[in-house]
Each structure stands twice: as C-alpha cells, then as structure tokens.
Amino acid sequence: MDLIYRSTRNDNETATASEAILKGLANNSGLFVPTKVPALDVTFDELVKMDYRETAYAVMKQFLTDFTEEELKYCIDHAYDDKFDCEEIVPIVKAGGAYHLQLFHGSTIAFKDMALSILPYLLVTSAKKNNVKNEIVILTATSGDTGKAALAGFADVPGTKIIVFYPKDGVSPIQEKQMVTQRGDNTYVIGIKGNFDDAQTGVKNMFSDTELAKEMNAAGYQFSSANSINIGRLVPQIVYYVFAYARLVEKGVVKAGEEMNVVVPTGNFGNILAAYYAKQMGIPVKTLVCASNENKVLFDFFQTGTYDRNREFILTSSPSMDILISSNLERLIHKIAGESAEKNAAFMASLSSEGVYTITEEMKANLSDFVGEYASEEAVAKMIKKIYEEDNYIMDTHTAVAAQGYAQYVEETGDTTPTVIASTASPYKFTRSVMNAIDPAYDTKTDFELVDELCAISGVKVPQAIEDIRSAAVLHDTVCDKTEMLAEVKKILGI
Ligand SMILES: *Cc1c(COP(=O)(O)O)cnc(C)c1O
C-alpha cells in the first residue's frame, strides 16, 4: 500500500508521493502532508553502519513508496556525489559544546543543497511515472539561498525551466552574485522591488491562478515548486537528522536509544519540520529548539500561541531567515489541530486576511516538543567572536543564531542532553558579517579581500563556489516591480 499524502486544507485532495512532488502545492494553497509519518524499518545498529546515501535510501523509501528501488537509488546516487566537497557529505564538528551538523558542503555552500541537489531527479522521475508530457517550469521565490541552490540543481536539466525571484535589496552581495552569474539556457533570475514575503506572495498567487495554468497547459508547460513547501524538499531533509543521530551513537556520545536535542536556525520552518518528522520516525529527539533572528514571529508564537505577522520586517545579518510568514508551519498547525483540514484552513484564512491567528490551548499543549528562542543582532555577532576565540571555529551568521539560541536554552533549562546544531551555511557565504563580528576593522576591505582574510584566520580552504564567482560575468540583470511578476513569467514562456 502506497503512503498517501493529503492537503492541509482539504481532506479530499490526496496524492501519491510522485504526484505531490509534481504538484508542489495542493489546491487553494494547501500543503501536502503524509497521512501518517512512517517509522524507520532499520535498527540503530544498522544505521550506524550506513553511509549518507544508504541512510538516504533507508529514510526516503519510507516516504516515497511509489518510487521503485532502482528509481530512488538513481536519484540519490546522482544527487549526493562529488558535487559535495567531502566524502561524508555531512560532516559533524564539535564547537561551543554542541555538534555542528555541517549542511553546507554542496555546490552552493548552504543547506538547501541537501534537498535541491536531489529534487530535480525526484521531479523528472515523478513526471515520467505520471506520463507528464509538459515541460516543467520551476517557479521559486528566494531569500537568497534557495534560489541559487535551485538554479544549480536544475540548470540544463532537460524538460525543465527555472525562474527565480529574489528581493533586489534583501540578499547578500555574494548571494546575489551567485544567482546573477548562473549559467544554463533554462535559467531565469529576476530581482523584485520588494521583500521576500512580496516575492513569495507573488509566486503563490501564480501557483493558484487557474487561468494562467490553462494558458500554460495550452503552450505545453506546467508549474512545479522548488520551494521548501514541496515534499520533495522536505523528505530529503529528514535524512541528515537520522544520519546525525547515527554519528552521535557511533562516536559514543549517546547510546542507541538515548536522546539528543536539535537546534535549528529557522525561517520558513522547513528544516526544523524535517527534524520533527525524524523524531516521529523513531529518532530519539528530546527538544527541538527553533531559533529565530530578530524577525521573531516564531519565538512569539511558541511563547503565546499567537502567530502575528503584523510587525516591522527587519533586515538582519542572517537574511535567509528574514521571513514573517513561515510557510511550513502550516504542516505543524494541521497536525496539532488533530489533522483537521477545516480548522487549519480557518487559521490560514485568518493569517491571509488579518495577518494573525491564535491556536487553542489544546493545540498549544501539542507543541511540547518545541522551544522557541531568538537572538539579537548583537548577540549573534558576539557568539561568532566567542566561538572563534574559544574553539578557533568560525560559524556563519545563521548558524550563530542557533548557537546563541542554544546557549540561552541551556541557561534557562540546565539541559545537558547532547545537542546537534544544524549548521546551515558556510561562513564564506556571509563573509562580511562574519568578519565584522570578529573585528569591525575588517569592514573597510572588499568582499574578496575578506574571503582571503577568512581563509587566513580559519585555515579552512576557500570553497569552489566562491572561487567560481570571483570572475564570473553577470548573465541576469532583470529587475521588476512586485506587481509585474506575472508579466515577466509570461514573457519568458512566450504566452
Ligand atoms: C533557508 C535557510 C535557513 C532557514 O531554513 P528554513 O527551512 O526556511 O527554516 C537557515 N539558514 C540558511 C543559511 C538558509 O539558507
């Protein structure tokens, strides 16, 4: 029996895994969720012996039950190969009293590579399985990292086009340079005059535009999403939490069956949701610490039960977490509402019309797996400097939000459970913020001088992704108003 996925907004809308991957988003902006989170069917002893690809297969086969073994292994083997700059794929390094799960060894040096290096293969395989003849158009809004990781994953994949919208003034210079230098005849990159939420709203509107879907179908196109709402993004992210636990067992940090904590620097709530699913699969996770930056809408939510996006949007040094609508939280809301699509849809309607909703006390009681923390800009910078000075380890700004959240959590609770921090980006991706945190005097230097300084003080080799953009030509220079996104898409598709 195949595992069936269901929309968070309509119980009657169901899909197999491959159908859900193809569609990305369910109708009426619902998200697909598994009707039941499957348990792992391997023991901890077996997991300890598996490498990353084997772990990926053990986890993903439980979720993508309509893929054959051959299909799934093909996807995994083509995703987690020498695009990653180390054999382990995801190394673990101890620093500041926690285990940093380095999710940034893929082609764009941020954690989104973990999912976006496999999504194109899952998608093309899903299309084949479902006899789709249309060309697949990937439409994505990015706060910086998704865009480049998706572009890198889809560039020149036959039968696909990829269109990425990013907030023109809301990503780091290196993030922007990475995107606008992207090669590939099927890649399109557009800056919008607006913030990430504007970009995401524009993309969501196009996804639910039925007129547009008809026009596209007539021209031989259909949309799919590479955003973290696609279960083809979410499922591969569960793998590294299972892998991390096995490494802690292997190192003797925990005995098989003993608990670990997980701290995740959070924006759209995709990465931490994957950790939550890993727990439901049987990985002993005690507490999930959801770490926010100064856009602390999630911290307030865990504190009060009210999700309120009506607030100032703050540009921080961790731009990939500058988000006021955490799309993937909807999957958790659906779950704690007793998997009631009706109740969830009412909360989401309130979010969309009023920008706010409040969950019931009963639902709040179902959130005990989570603790929210948030870090100020000042605390983030201090934490980077502290761990550099104490452990000679340099973190990026996003990871530092988590490290600070972890320090606060330990101070508040005294909890000494071994802890994994999801380290979501290489410090080389946010070099200026990182180096300024260590010494503000660095600020007078150019971006690439800072890259060389970072290399000198950390002893960590400059990643190929950074070397590549030192001299690359700008290939994408379109900028549009947030109201012109649809027109730009039509222009690209010639419809
Ligand atoms: C996207 C991103 C995050 C946030 O992850 P979510 O799954 O959106 O919560 C954190 N750090 C970095 C570096 C990212 O790129």
PDBQT file of the ligand as one rigid body, heavy atoms in Angstrom, charges set to zero:
ROOT
HETATM    1  C1  LIG A 501      16.887  28.738   4.267  1.00  0.00    +0.000 C 
HETATM    2  C2  LIG A 501      17.884  28.902   5.323  1.00  0.00    +0.000 A 
HETATM    3  C3  LIG A 501      17.541  28.839   6.685  1.00  0.00    +0.000 A 
HETATM    4  C4  LIG A 501      16.115  28.633   7.136  1.00  0.00    +0.000 C 
HETATM    5  O1  LIG A 501      15.643  27.349   6.850  1.00  0.00    +0.000 OA
HETATM    6  P1  LIG A 501      14.064  27.063   6.827  1.00  0.00    +0.000 P 
HETATM    7  O2  LIG A 501      13.927  25.665   6.361  1.00  0.00    +0.000 OA
HETATM    8  O3  LIG A 501      13.486  28.065   5.855  1.00  0.00    +0.000 OA
HETATM    9  O4  LIG A 501      13.572  27.300   8.203  1.00  0.00    +0.000 OA
HETATM   10  C5  LIG A 501      18.544  28.964   7.625  1.00  0.00    +0.000 A 
HETATM   11  N1  LIG A 501      19.826  29.176   7.258  1.00  0.00    +0.000 NA
HETATM   12  C6  LIG A 501      20.195  29.260   5.971  1.00  0.00    +0.000 A 
HETATM   13  C7  LIG A 501      21.621  29.516   5.639  1.00  0.00    +0.000 C 
HETATM   14  C8  LIG A 501      19.256  29.111   4.959  1.00  0.00    +0.000 A 
HETATM   15  O5  LIG A 501      19.622  29.193   3.687  1.00  0.00    +0.000 OA
ENDROOT
TORSDOF 0
